[in-house]
């Protein structure tokens, strides 16, 4: 039995899919991986046809001897998965299983396209499914697998989350049996291509050095209402919010990665909030990291989990860049996002911890969510006012709000009449396309961290914001945003 695993994600990290591949191989099942990076899906650029016909035909040829095809997807790669599945179905009768965050939250919808849907974590479920297909087992009896042809679905018991993450193998970075869409052709993945794609990944491009992305655990201690973690916590109420791998397990992975890819220049820990690790465990983890790996690293944090002592541990181990979600400066919207405890004072306090080390690290990245239809002009003004108080240097990452299915915020948006259209159209909303407006323009100008704070404070002053944010200026802001969009398309799109 050969299982072909397809990744439609924008880069070649695919941590989850590589872990599935490693699990299959460990179980004695041949796994083949095909990476079909689609940078357009990163910003949700609209359009159901993501790949040219010739690429789909090549993919079908790579699947011709497979017994099962697995596609991993998030909401913004829904179109990719649909297009791939439709083509593979026309080309042959090999069963297709979908897995990942979106199928976990929307299994019924995904079952309209795939033969099987994996709900929840798929490491053991996929092995069980492959074995059942080989030996003629009952696919309806596999926890976590919904089977369209057998009509099984909502009655299937969910599979509990993996408690001990150390039992899982490291992600599969063996090049053998791996393929990548390079330009207009799917080519075997070799070390040169692996390096080329890793260098082109978004964070590597931003920092000008080649990064290796990994996870030290799963989950997040917070439950922001717009985030998939919120829906997953509802699905698994008895599981701990965060599960960690041991330090040794992570270091073994990183040591192997460095041996296989000596060009790695930094490590990106992409855990949702690495700093939620208890202080003692963190000291142990980064003590080992400094001794055994010693590369500069970058990670994510949250305002509630960062403190001066943790910052010291990170800096001693080689932290050079940090990313933190700020999202809004409005207490009312913080409450709506289920982040009421992340007040502006807590946010600024965490920023000051980071600021104390500014000479030894790159400007931190702070995420802001724009275009929430729940926001009033005053809510938006408060966000600009918060940015005017942030210690410099910093860089803002501005995301236009998208409603992910199954989240608490999506439900509230539906009830409030803010959701327009049906899937898959609503999955195509771009989080890069900011709505034109006075406050968004101010944040766009402030994103590099160089805009003078006193001037920003003045422009966010209530009377000034009321005047420029009013209807009279709307055509002007719309014109400026159209011009900016054209410039971006002309000079910055790959
Ligand atoms: S802190 Fe980040 S990962 Fe955690 S729930 Fe909030 S948005 Fe999601």
Boltz pocket constraint, residues with backbone or C-beta under 6 A from the ligand:
constraints:
  - pocket:
      binder: B
      contacts: [[A, 220], [A, 221], [A, 222], [A, 223], [A, 224], [A, 227], [A, 228], [A, 229], [A, 230], [A, 272], [A, 273], [A, 302], [A, 325]]
      max_distance: 6.0
